[in-house]
Amino acid sequence: MNIKASFAAVLLGAGMIAAPVAVLAQGPGAYGRPGQPRGWDAPPREYTRAIQQKGFRDGMYGAQKDFENHRRPTVMNRDEYRNYRGPDVRGYRQAFQRGYNAWWQHQGPGPRR
């Protein structure tokens, strides 16, 4: 076997090993598969209604935006929370707050950027 073929075989073999390892290192998707553990950013299982799931996701997104914009971590910073006028205002806001807090807790202590 010549050197080019040997080199190609080594690269191909390394790629076949590295690709699955990279996928496994990422862990399960955010929402996990049925019967599998769910990611930290998945809406809680008790949030069965779409509005609760939306509130949770909106809360996580809002917390991330507050972090990126160097705002204090409070749901009252978020127009989505204060001005929500859709169905089930209480359910949406509770889920929003839980998602917001979950994002900040996952972020952990440390200096803010």
C-alpha positions in Angstrom: 0.0 0.0 0.0 1.4 3.4 -0.9 1.8 6.3 1.5 -1.2 8.2 0.2 -3.5 5.3 0.6 -2.2 4.6 4.1 -2.7 8.2 5.1 -6.3 8.2 3.6 -7.1 5.0 5.5 -5.9 6.5 8.8 -7.9 9.7 8.3 -11.0 7.7 7.4 -10.7 5.5 10.4 -10.1 8.5 12.7 -13.2 10.2 11.2 -15.3 7.1 11.8 -14.3 7.1 15.5 -14.3 10.9 16.1 -17.8 11.6 14.7 -19.8 9.3 17.0 -17.7 10.3 20.0 -18.5 14.0 19.3 -22.3 13.2 19.0 -22.2 11.2 22.3 -20.3 14.0 24.1 -23.2 16.4 23.4 -25.6 14.2 25.4 -29.2 13.8 24.7 -31.2 16.5 23.0 -32.7 19.3 25.1 -36.0 17.5 25.3 -34.7 13.9 25.4 -36.4 10.8 24.0 -39.4 9.2 25.6 -38.3 7.2 28.6 -34.9 8.8 28.6 -33.7 11.5 30.9 -34.6 15.0 29.8 -32.2 17.9 29.4 -32.0 20.6 32.0 -33.7 23.1 29.6 -36.7 20.9 28.9 -40.1 22.1 30.2 -41.1 20.0 33.3 -43.2 17.0 32.6 -46.1 18.5 34.5 -46.4 21.3 31.9 -48.7 19.4 29.6 -50.4 22.4 28.1 -48.8 24.2 25.2 -49.1 27.6 27.0 -47.1 26.3 29.9 -44.4 24.9 27.7 -44.3 28.2 25.8 -44.0 30.2 29.0 -41.1 28.0 30.2 -39.2 28.4 26.9 -39.9 32.1 26.8 -38.6 32.4 30.3 -35.4 30.6 29.4 -34.9 32.8 26.4 -35.6 35.9 28.4 -33.1 35.0 31.0 -30.5 34.4 28.4 -31.2 37.8 26.8 -30.9 39.5 30.2 -27.6 37.8 30.7 -26.3 38.9 27.3 -27.4 42.5 27.9 -26.0 42.6 31.4 -29.3 43.1 33.1 -30.2 42.2 36.6 -31.8 38.7 36.8 -35.5 39.5 37.4 -38.5 38.4 35.4 -39.8 42.0 35.8 -37.2 43.0 33.2 -39.1 41.0 30.6 -41.9 42.6 28.6 -43.1 39.1 27.7 -43.8 38.4 31.4 -45.3 41.8 32.3 -47.4 42.3 29.3 -48.6 38.8 28.4 -52.3 39.0 27.5 -53.0 35.6 26.1 -55.0 32.7 27.5 -54.2 31.5 31.1 -52.1 34.4 32.2 -51.3 32.8 35.6 -50.1 29.5 34.0 -48.0 31.3 31.5 -46.4 33.6 34.1 -45.7 30.7 36.5 -44.0 28.7 33.7 -42.1 31.8 32.5 -40.7 32.4 36.0 -39.8 28.8 36.4 -38.0 28.7 33.1 -36.3 32.0 33.8 -35.0 30.8 37.2 -33.9 27.4 35.8 -31.7 29.2 33.2 -30.1 31.3 35.9 -29.6 28.4 38.2 -28.0 26.4 35.4 -25.7 29.4 34.6 -24.3 29.0 38.1 -22.4 31.5 40.3 -19.6 33.5 38.9 -18.8 36.8 37.4 -21.3 38.1 34.8 -19.8 39.0 31.5 
